[in-house]
Amino acid sequence: MKVPDAALIWEVSVSKAEQRISKIRDTQIGATAKKVLLVEGSDDVSAFRQLLNRRVPDWESRWALAEAGNKRQALDMAPLVLDWLVLVDRDEWSANEVKEFQQQHANLFVLPRFCLESYLVDPAELWEALPPKQQEKIPTGASGIETEVLASLADWRRHAALWHVINPLWSGLRALGFKEGLLQTQKIPNDAELERTLKSWSEFVDHKRILDEVHVAIGNMNAQTATDFLHLSLYAKDFYPQVVHPALDRLLGRKSEAERRIALFRTLPIPADIDPLWKRMGLV
């Protein structure tokens, strides 16, 4: 009997998760009693290593820091490693969605900001992260960074509105059976079933409804203060490399994006909003 596509995808996902977990246990834990902080990717490992080194210098005696590969893989691994702490970006999840995922995975910690890069986009925080010699290179001070970084913020508010409305359409369509629901060999739909399913997809992606939702989202984005928008709604994964990094190149001189990212996390005041993470790790 052939395994349905959806079930096969799930089995492959679990298999990859188990392989990754086994590798982390072999290479980073071994015979020790270390716990694992599992993050999404290599950039997260680098950033949190910098923060942890400054927060609790001996953290590695108790914890290992490992990457899952991406958010989806981290969520796949979470139920298989209940003694690990799994950290993921919040992204466009609503407060209800965050609560739902945390109820599903007791070992899940959701970043309080949109994503990791959200800690590298606030002009006030960037200014505080600069050593005095670098601050001296900006005659206009903190306002100089603010002017450079926030110049195109109106466009990014519109992009954030689109992201928050359009991106969830994929998961919504999948919930309606797109596309595996019509492609299973054990239940080939007749015309009536096919029409009913296609109609449900069509109604879900109704352009007028989506456009209305985008307009509402734009209003919500515009109503946020610049700080709240930068922390909670901005797609900082692109804003940092496309806006912040070039701005700092102009103000401070050229540096590779990777070097600057590491340098900023090395000097950035440790954000108070991740204090709950240190508490969950017992590093208080």
Secondary structure, DSSP 8 states (H G I E B T S, - for coil): ----HHHHHHHHHHHHHHHHHHHHIIIIITTS--EEEEESSHHHHHHHHHHHHHH-TTGGGTEEEEE-SSHHHHHHHGGG-TTSEEEE--TT--HHHHHHHHHH-TTEEE-SSSSGGGGG--HHHHHHHS-HHHHTT-TTTHHHHHHHHHTTHHHHHHHHHHHHHHTTHHHHHHHTTTTGGGT-TTS---HHHHHHHHHHHHHHT-HHHHHHHHHHHHHHHHHS-HHHIIIIIS-HHHHIIIIIHHHHHHHH----HHHHHHHHHHHS---GGGHHHHHHHT--
